[in-house]
Structures are given as C-alpha cells and as structure tokens.
Amino acid sequence: MAVDFRFVLTGAKRVFDSRPMYAQVVVTDDCNLACAYCDEYHAQAPLPPLDELQRRVDLLDRLGVQVYDFLGGEPLLHPGIVDLIRHAKSKRGGSNLATIITNGFLLKEEGVRELNAAGLDFMQVSVDSIEPTHFSQKALKTLMSRLQMLAKEARFQVEVQTVLNEATRGSYQQFRELLKGLPFAFGFSIMHGRGGRIAIQGEEYLSLLEKYGVFEGVNFYGQHLREMLTGDFSRPWKCLAGCKFLYINGKGEAQWCGQQRECRRRLEDIDLAWLRSNRQHKSCEPGCALGCVRLISATLGEPLKTMGASLALAMGLGRKAASRK
C-alpha cells in the first residue's frame, strides 16, 4: 500500500502531535567499504540479531513511525535484511515506507527479487563518481552493471545519491549523462564534517545546486543551502531530530541524528514527554548539512510552505507504487 490516503492522513497528524514520523535504523555498524568522508561505520562490528531488529521496528511502530530508512554501515551485510523489510511492511497494513540505503556492491538479482517480494518501497544507492577516488570506491566503473540489473529487476523506486566534494564536483554533469538512460531518481548530499557541519563551499557547488536541486522535486531547504555554500549560516531553522526524526544506532539507542551522539536514550524508554523535550532549537543547527534531518524538519515544521511539494511527492509515489503491482 505504501503511500495511500491513510498514509497522507497520518502524516498530516504528525504536524500537530508529539509522535515521530521518520526513523533511520542502523542494521549493522559493519561495512564492506571504508569511504574517507564516512564516520558512521565500524569494521567487523557484530550484527544485531534479526529478532532484536524486529523488536525495534515494533517499538517504533507503536511510537507512530511511518517511514523507515534501514542503513549501516552496509545493511545488505545482514542476512536477515529481507525478513526485516517484510516485518516493517507488515505494520499499519503496509501503509508505510521502507527504504534501504546501500553502497550497492552486494546487490544480486536473487536478492533484489526477494526485496521486491518483501515490499521494499525505495532503495538509495550511494554512487559518488565515474572512477574510484581517494574519497570513495563507490563509482560507476564498479557499479554500472549492478545499476543496470536494478533497472531491469527492481519493482521499488531507486535513487542514486552522490556525496559532492572536491573529487566529484567536476565530473558530476558527465556522471548524470552516463546514467540518463536508467529509470532512477537522483539526489546529492553536501559533504559534512564531524557534527554534521557543511564541509564544502564555493560557486562550483552553487551552479550544480541551481541546475539539479538537492532532491528531485523536493528542495525544501534550497535557499538555506545556497547561503551555507557561501559561508552564511545565519538563517534560523528548527531541527526536529529526536522528535519527528529518530536515529536508532546499532545498540538500539535513539540519537538526535547520526552525527550528534551525546543525546542517547534506549528505544524502549522513549515516551512522548522525551520526544516533546527535543522539539527545540539545537546548538548544532547553524551550518548543518544533514539532508534527511533538514527534509523532515522542513516538511513537518513548515507545513504551509511545503504542502504543495509534499502532496505532489506523495501522489507521485502512490502512482508509481500502483504501476508496479
């Protein structure tokens, strides 16, 4: 069912109530790669048991979560990932969204078909460049055959996500040209440093932002980003992490986000009072370049400004879901 009337109605309630809408759930801290800009993995970290991950989904569902991002590390390293997606989609009669964020190196036809059957809605594949760089091995040279397989086999929507930095900005337009024949959505992340603060600036990035936008059709904080790319962090906004957006680390603790780690609470101890306490301005807001947090904060924090884009996105997703059945 994914995006249907019930999903939209519940999402509208999240503007006014104290419940979370969106959760990023770390499936494993382990990763098969070691990208230079990433500090959200630990090599050879233990895998949380499947039943424990399912329990975390149960708790999040009771809190009111509608959208799940399953990530790592590398989530496809977990042998129970298909069962976890199936479990998440069993909640709310399937009137929710489940996403996997992956580097794509472990994708195989059989696994994609299993994810189709489990009801996966989205897959975000991180591909940064045409050739591998010192920042990242995630390149078209190594991933194109897997992307072509996804275009053929996936019944879920695929988005190719790129981290823009000095190693990728110059070839990004060529990168998009090489992928234009594939039925994917595209987006890019602005590279950040520890704490989530924007780590790049300059006219080159501004020109790419003007041409492509951040996420196709959903550029809620585009003006903020333009200003940050020039070094201006003065525009106010309210971060809704820890309130509408939850980041569940590998230990099952809720953090504000993947970069702010001093605020932690066991998932089973979260109540509405704790969620309300986090609906406040945070000292890390100036210069924050975390796209997922920004997206949810804009959608639910400024609903009148974002309503049109939100409805257009929801209707588009609903049509795509229906066409895949």
C-alpha positions as CSV (number, residue, x, y, z in Angstrom):
1,M,0.0,0.0,0.0
2,A,2.8,2.4,0.8
3,V,1.6,6.0,0.1
4,D,-2.2,5.9,0.3
5,F,-4.9,8.1,1.8
6,R,-4.2,6.6,5.3
7,F,-0.5,7.4,5.0
8,V,-1.2,11.0,4.0
9,L,-3.8,11.5,6.8
10,T,-1.5,10.1,9.4
11,G,1.4,12.3,8.1
12,A,-0.8,15.3,8.5
13,K,-1.4,14.4,12.1
14,R,2.3,14.3,12.7
15,V,2.5,18.1,12.1
16,F,0.5,18.6,15.3
17,D,1.1,15.7,17.6
18,S,4.2,14.6,19.5
19,R,4.9,11.4,17.7
20,P,7.8,10.7,15.3
21,M,7.3,10.1,11.6
22,Y,10.7,9.1,10.3
23,A,13.3,6.7,11.7
24,Q,16.8,5.8,10.4
25,V,17.6,2.3,11.8
26,V,21.1,1.1,11.8
27,V,21.0,-2.6,10.8
28,T,24.8,-3.1,11.3
29,D,27.7,-0.8,12.0
30,D,29.9,-3.1,9.8
31,C,30.7,-2.1,6.2
32,N,32.5,-3.7,3.3
33,L,34.0,-0.3,2.3
34,A,35.9,2.5,4.1
35,C,35.0,5.8,2.5
36,A,37.2,8.6,3.6
37,Y,34.3,11.0,4.4
38,C,32.3,8.5,6.5
39,D,32.4,8.1,10.2
40,E,29.3,6.0,10.6
41,Y,30.7,2.5,10.5
42,H,32.9,0.2,12.5
43,A,34.7,-2.6,10.6
44,Q,33.8,-6.1,11.8
45,A,31.1,-4.8,14.2
46,P,28.7,-7.6,15.4
47,L,25.4,-8.0,13.7
48,P,22.3,-7.3,15.9
49,P,20.1,-10.4,15.9
50,L,17.1,-10.2,13.5
51,D,14.6,-10.7,16.3
52,E,16.1,-7.7,18.1
53,L,15.9,-5.5,15.0
54,Q,12.3,-6.6,14.5
55,R,11.6,-5.7,18.2
56,R,13.0,-2.2,17.5
57,V,10.6,-1.8,14.5
58,D,7.7,-2.9,16.8
59,L,8.7,-0.1,19.3
60,L,9.0,2.5,16.5
61,D,5.7,1.5,15.1
62,R,4.0,1.9,18.5
63,L,5.5,5.4,18.7
64,G,4.0,6.3,15.3
65,V,6.8,6.0,12.8
66,Q,5.7,5.8,9.1
67,V,9.0,5.9,7.2
68,Y,11.9,3.6,7.9
69,D,15.4,4.0,6.5
70,F,17.4,0.8,7.1
71,L,21.1,1.7,6.9
72,G,24.6,1.0,8.2
73,G,27.4,0.5,7.8
74,E,26.2,-1.6,4.9
75,P,22.7,-3.1,5.6
76,L,23.0,-5.8,2.9
77,L,25.7,-7.4,5.1
78,H,22.8,-8.5,7.4
79,P,21.5,-11.9,6.4
80,G,18.1,-11.0,7.8
81,I,17.5,-7.8,5.9
82,V,14.8,-9.2,3.7
83,D,12.9,-10.5,6.7
84,L,13.3,-7.2,8.4
85,I,11.8,-5.3,5.4
86,R,8.9,-7.8,5.4
87,H,8.4,-7.2,9.1
88,A,8.3,-3.4,8.7
89,K,5.9,-3.7,5.9
90,S,3.5,-5.8,8.0
91,K,2.9,-2.8,10.2
92,R,0.0,-0.4,9.5
93,G,-1.3,-2.7,6.8
94,G,1.7,-1.8,4.7
95,S,0.7,1.9,4.8
96,N,4.2,3.0,5.5
97,L,7.5,3.3,3.6
98,A,10.6,1.2,3.9
99,T,14.0,2.2,2.4
100,I,17.4,0.6,2.2
101,I,20.5,2.9,1.9
102,T,23.3,0.8,0.3
103,N,26.6,1.2,-1.5
104,G,25.3,-1.4,-4.0
105,F,28.4,-3.7,-4.0
106,L,26.4,-6.6,-2.6
107,L,23.4,-6.4,-4.9
108,K,22.4,-9.6,-6.8
109,E,19.4,-10.5,-8.9
110,E,18.1,-13.0,-6.4
111,G,18.4,-10.6,-3.5
112,V,16.6,-7.8,-5.5
113,R,13.7,-10.2,-6.3
114,E,13.4,-11.1,-2.6
115,L,13.3,-7.4,-1.7
116,N,10.5,-7.0,-4.3
117,A,8.5,-9.7,-2.7
118,A,9.1,-8.3,0.8
119,G,7.6,-5.0,-0.2
120,L,10.5,-2.6,-0.3
121,D,9.5,0.8,-1.4
122,F,12.8,2.5,-2.1
123,M,16.5,1.8,-2.4
124,Q,19.0,4.6,-2.3
125,V,22.3,3.6,-3.9
126,S,25.3,5.7,-3.0
127,V,27.4,6.3,-6.1
128,D,29.9,9.2,-5.9
129,S,31.9,9.3,-9.1
130,I,32.7,7.8,-12.5
131,E,36.0,6.4,-11.4
132,P,37.0,5.5,-7.8
133,T,38.6,8.3,-5.9
134,H,40.6,8.7,-2.7
135,F,37.3,9.7,-1.0
136,S,35.2,6.8,-2.2
137,Q,35.3,3.5,-4.1
138,K,31.6,3.9,-5.0
139,A,32.0,4.6,-8.7
140,L,30.2,3.8,-11.9
141,K,33.2,1.8,-13.1
142,T,32.4,-0.8,-10.4
143,L,28.7,-0.4,-10.0
144,M,27.2,0.2,-13.5
145,S,26.4,-3.5,-14.1
146,R,24.5,-3.6,-10.8
147,L,22.6,-0.4,-11.6
148,Q,21.6,-1.9,-14.9
149,M,20.4,-5.0,-13.2
150,L,18.4,-2.9,-10.8
151,A,16.7,-1.1,-13.7
152,K,15.6,-4.4,-15.0
153,E,14.6,-6.3,-11.9
154,A,13.6,-3.8,-9.2
155,R,9.9,-3.1,-8.6
156,F,10.8,-0.5,-6.0
157,Q,12.0,3.0,-6.7
158,V,15.7,3.5,-7.0
159,E,17.5,6.8,-6.2
160,V,21.2,7.3,-7.0
161,Q,22.7,9.5,-4.3
162,T,26.1,11.3,-4.6
163,V,28.2,13.0,-2.0
164,L,29.5,16.2,-3.6
165,N,33.1,17.1,-2.7
166,E,36.2,18.3,-4.5
167,A,36.7,14.8,-6.0
168,T,33.3,14.6,-7.5
169,R,32.0,18.1,-8.4
170,G,33.9,18.4,-11.7
171,S,32.5,15.2,-13.2
172,Y,29.0,15.4,-11.8
173,Q,27.4,16.5,-15.1
174,Q,29.1,13.8,-17.0
175,F,28.1,11.4,-14.3
176,R,24.4,12.3,-14.8
177,E,24.8,12.0,-18.6
178,L,26.1,8.4,-18.2
179,L,23.0,7.5,-16.2
180,K,20.3,9.3,-18.1
181,G,19.0,6.2,-19.8
182,L,18.2,4.5,-16.4
183,P,14.8,5.0,-14.8
184,F,16.1,6.3,-11.5
185,A,15.7,9.4,-9.4
186,F,18.8,11.4,-8.4
187,G,20.0,13.4,-5.5
188,F,23.1,14.6,-3.9
189,S,24.4,15.2,-0.4
190,I,26.6,18.1,0.6
191,M,29.7,16.7,2.3
192,H,29.8,17.4,6.0
193,G,32.4,17.0,8.7
194,R,32.0,15.6,12.2
195,G,29.0,17.1,13.9
196,G,27.1,17.5,10.6
197,R,28.5,20.9,9.7
198,I,28.9,21.7,6.0
199,A,32.4,20.9,4.8
200,I,32.4,22.4,1.3
201,Q,31.8,25.9,-0.2
202,G,32.1,27.6,-3.5
203,E,30.5,28.7,-6.8
204,E,31.0,25.3,-8.4
205,Y,28.6,23.7,-5.9
206,L,26.1,26.5,-6.3
207,S,26.0,26.0,-10.0
208,L,25.2,22.3,-9.6
209,L,22.5,23.1,-7.0
210,E,20.9,25.6,-9.4
211,K,20.9,23.0,-12.2
212,Y,19.9,19.9,-10.4
213,G,18.4,20.7,-7.0
214,V,19.2,18.6,-3.9
215,F,16.4,16.0,-4.2
216,E,14.3,15.9,-7.4
217,G,11.1,17.8,-6.7
218,V,11.7,18.2,-3.0
219,N,14.1,21.2,-2.4
220,F,12.6,22.4,0.8
221,Y,15.8,23.9,2.2
222,G,17.4,25.0,-1.1
223,Q,17.8,28.7,-0.1
224,H,19.4,27.7,3.2
225,L,21.8,25.5,1.3
226,R,22.7,28.3,-1.2
227,E,23.6,30.5,1.7
228,M,25.6,27.9,3.5
229,L,27.6,27.2,0.4
230,T,28.7,30.9,0.5
231,G,29.6,30.6,4.3
232,D,26.4,32.3,5.6
233,F,24.9,30.2,8.5
234,S,22.7,33.0,9.9
235,R,19.2,31.8,8.6
236,P,17.3,30.3,11.5
237,W,15.5,26.9,11.4
238,K,14.4,24.4,14.0
239,C,15.8,20.9,13.9
240,L,13.2,18.2,14.7
241,A,15.7,15.4,15.2
242,G,14.9,13.5,18.4
243,C,11.2,14.5,17.9
244,K,9.9,13.8,14.4
245,F,13.1,12.2,13.2
246,L,14.8,9.4,15.1
247,Y,18.2,7.8,14.5
248,I,18.4,4.3,16.1
249,N,22.1,3.3,16.4
250,G,23.4,-0.3,16.4
251,K,22.9,-0.6,20.1
252,G,19.2,0.2,19.9
253,E,19.6,3.7,21.3
254,A,17.9,6.8,19.9
255,Q,20.1,9.7,19.0
256,W,19.2,13.1,17.5
257,C,20.9,12.0,14.3
258,G,23.9,10.1,13.0
259,Q,26.3,12.9,13.9
260,Q,25.0,14.2,17.3
261,R,25.7,11.4,19.6
262,E,25.7,12.9,23.1
263,C,21.9,12.7,23.4
264,R,21.1,9.0,23.7
265,R,18.1,7.1,25.1
266,R,17.1,3.4,24.9
267,L,14.4,3.0,22.4
268,E,12.1,1.2,25.0
269,D,12.5,4.2,27.3
270,I,11.2,6.8,24.8
271,D,7.9,8.4,25.7
272,L,6.0,11.4,24.4
273,A,7.5,13.7,27.1
274,W,11.0,12.9,25.9
275,L,10.0,13.5,22.3
276,R,8.5,16.8,23.2
277,S,11.6,17.9,25.1
278,N,13.6,17.6,21.8
279,R,11.3,19.9,19.9
280,Q,13.7,22.8,20.4
281,H,16.5,24.7,18.8
282,K,19.8,22.9,19.0
283,S,23.3,24.4,19.1
284,C,24.3,22.3,16.1
285,E,21.7,23.9,13.7
286,P,24.0,26.6,12.2
287,G,25.8,25.0,9.2
288,C,24.0,21.6,9.5
289,A,24.1,19.8,6.1
290,L,22.3,16.6,7.0
291,G,19.7,16.3,4.2
292,C,17.3,13.8,5.8
293,V,17.0,15.8,9.1
294,R,16.5,19.0,7.1
295,L,13.9,17.4,4.9
296,I,11.8,16.1,7.8
297,S,12.2,19.4,9.8
298,A,11.0,21.4,6.8
299,T,8.2,19.1,5.9
300,L,6.7,19.0,9.4
301,G,8.0,22.2,10.8
302,E,6.8,24.5,8.0
303,P,3.8,22.6,6.5
304,L,2.2,25.5,4.8
305,K,5.4,26.3,2.8
306,T,6.0,22.6,1.9
307,M,2.4,21.3,1.5
308,G,2.4,21.5,-2.3
309,A,5.6,19.7,-2.8
310,S,4.7,17.1,-0.1
311,L,1.4,16.3,-1.8
312,A,3.0,16.2,-5.3
313,L,5.6,13.8,-4.0
314,A,3.1,11.6,-2.2
315,M,0.8,11.4,-5.2
316,G,3.7,10.6,-7.4
317,L,4.9,7.8,-5.1
318,G,1.4,6.4,-5.0
319,R,1.1,6.3,-8.7
320,K,4.5,4.6,-9.0
321,A,3.5,2.0,-6.4
322,A,0.3,1.2,-8.2
323,S,2.1,0.8,-11.5
324,R,4.5,-1.8,-10.0
325,K,1.7,-4.1,-8.9
